[in-house]
Amino acid sequence: MSKNQKKWLSIVAMAVVFGLVGSLVFQTSNYMIEKYTAPAEKTETMQQDEKTVEEIPENTADDSVQSDNVETTPDEAQNAAEQINSVASVAADAMPSVVAITSVSVQEIWNVFGYGTTGYPTTGSGSGIIVGENEEELLIATNNHVVEGAQSLSVFFVGSDVESAKEEALRQLNGETSIDTDQAIAGQIKGTDETNDLAVVAVKKADVPEETLKAIKFAKIGNSDDLVVGEQVVAIGNALGYGQSVTSGWVSALNRTIYMDNGEASQVIQTDAAINPGNSGGALLNMQGELIGINSAKYASSGVEGMGYAIPISKAEPILEELMNRKTRTIVDSDKAGYLGITTADVSMAARQMYNIPQGVYIYGVLEGGPAEQAGLKKGDVLVSIDGIQVSGTNDLSEKMRYFEAGENVDVIVERMDDGEYQEKTIAVEIGARNN
């Protein structure tokens, strides 16, 4: 290679080196410029975006409102408002079909100054739902425990001042005054089913003011079998005895098994809608305003939050239909009170299951010459019903006998052991007089 060739090769090599170094310096400079100038440019861009947002019309479909770092779109806000409006709409439509019930009973307390007991009148509060009528009566569904043991019942329709009329109801028991018919109407127990904690109360239409008859409504019966967990519901009732109030929540569970005071298992709807004392017998509604359950605060524990229960209407409806078709009875005066002439005992759930004993009241004694013996009832029979009214136990039978007058003829159904199995028998009985 000549000297000139070597010289040119050296020049080319140096040019390549300088080119590479220059390129590296240029890229590094650009990186440093971007690194230290980007925040300013970004801030300027964000400020420009904020100005742009201010110029967007309020009704733009893609708009959103940000509060406390949580975005709520207009659609979500509208849905929330519609939900509130729906609860209000359901409540307003259903209120005229829900009533408050005040019961007056006598509580027996042992007399500390001597033997025996002293009776003290007490009041209880509950709710009811207008579910039907006949030619003479309005028919109201409620819980059995709302009316159990009541000496008198007062029904308060929509617009009634329940609180102010409570004392009048209590004084009525003592014969001091009568209830203002503009506020409360006397009700009678038409039928009860202790096993399922259901009852029907009848109110005479003739006792209801004309303006009240025009204002009330009949409940729209729904189908509780169509309910799903998570569905919104509305509860209306006479909470704490203060009159109608509204709560809303969700279906927490379906077919929840609970046990009542008598040991019977029941399948109920569980909801987190607040159900308090006084709500018993009130309405549980779906968002179409249909009755899908009868609230029963009796089942809820005071130590538990957000767990209320309701009897499904699909279960309650056929029972209520049967109760509504019964004869309306009133408590018989003491001088006309009747009796059967039997001694009875309750059978525990365990014994019933072990010995296959039917539900009812066990007869372990029959008074010689009494109405039961004369009719053919025997020791060992299980009394199931009287005059078509189911009997679940000794206390229940005593409660129902208050409505039967001496000399009345009724059909009594018993289960009698025959060849190792209980067989149903219907026996006609003439109710005896207690004073004989």
Stockholm file with secondary structure:
# STOCKHOLM 1.0

chainA/1-436         MSKNQKKWLSIVAMAVVFGLVGSLVFQTSNYMIEKYTAPAEKTETMQQDEKTVEEIPENTADDSVQSDNVETTPDEAQNAAEQINSVASVAADAMPSVVAITSVSVQEIWNVFGYGTTGYPTTGSGSGIIVGENEEELLIATNNHVVEGAQSLSVFFVGSDVESAKEEALRQLNGETSIDTDQAIAGQIKGTDETNDLAVVAVKKADVPEETLKAIKFAKIGNSDDLVVGEQVVAIGNALGYGQSVTSGWVSALNRTIYMDNGEASQVIQTDAAINPGNSGGALLNMQGELIGINSAKYASSGVEGMGYAIPISKAEPILEELMNRKTRTIVDSDKAGYLGITTADVSMAARQMYNIPQGVYIYGVLEGGPAEQAGLKKGDVLVSIDGIQVSGTNDLSEKMRYFEAGENVDVIVERMDDGEYQEKTIAVEIGARNN
#=GR chainA/1-436 SS CCHHHHHHHHHHHHHHHHHHHHHHHHHHHHHHHHHHHHHHHHHHHHHHHHHHHHTSCTTCTTCCEEETTEEECHHHHHHHHHHHHHHHHHHHHHGGGEEEEEEEEEEEEECTTSSSEEEEEEEEEEEEEEEEECSSEEEEEECHHHHTTCSEEEEECTTCCHHHHHHHHHHHHTTSCCCCTTTCEEEEEEEEETTTTEEEEEEEGGGSCHHHHHHCCCCCBCCGGGCCTTCEEEEEECGGGSSCEEEEEEEEEEEEEEECTTSCEEEEEEECSCCCTTCTTCEEECTTSCEEEEECGGGSCTTCSSCEEEEEHHHHHHHHHHHHTSCCCCCCCGGGBEECCEEEECCCHHHHHHHTCCSSEEEEEECTTSHHHHHTCCTTCEEEEETTEECCSHHHHHHHHTTCBTTCEEEEEEEEEETTEEEEEEEEEECEETTC
#=GC SS_cons         CCHHHHHHHHHHHHHHHHHHHHHHHHHHHHHHHHHHHHHHHHHHHHHHHHHHHHTSCTTCTTCCEEETTEEECHHHHHHHHHHHHHHHHHHHHHGGGEEEEEEEEEEEEECTTSSSEEEEEEEEEEEEEEEEECSSEEEEEECHHHHTTCSEEEEECTTCCHHHHHHHHHHHHTTSCCCCTTTCEEEEEEEEETTTTEEEEEEEGGGSCHHHHHHCCCCCBCCGGGCCTTCEEEEEECGGGSSCEEEEEEEEEEEEEEECTTSCEEEEEEECSCCCTTCTTCEEECTTSCEEEEECGGGSCTTCSSCEEEEEHHHHHHHHHHHHTSCCCCCCCGGGBEECCEEEECCCHHHHHHHTCCSSEEEEEECTTSHHHHHTCCTTCEEEEETTEECCSHHHHHHHHTTCBTTCEEEEEEEEEETTEEEEEEEEEECEETTC
//
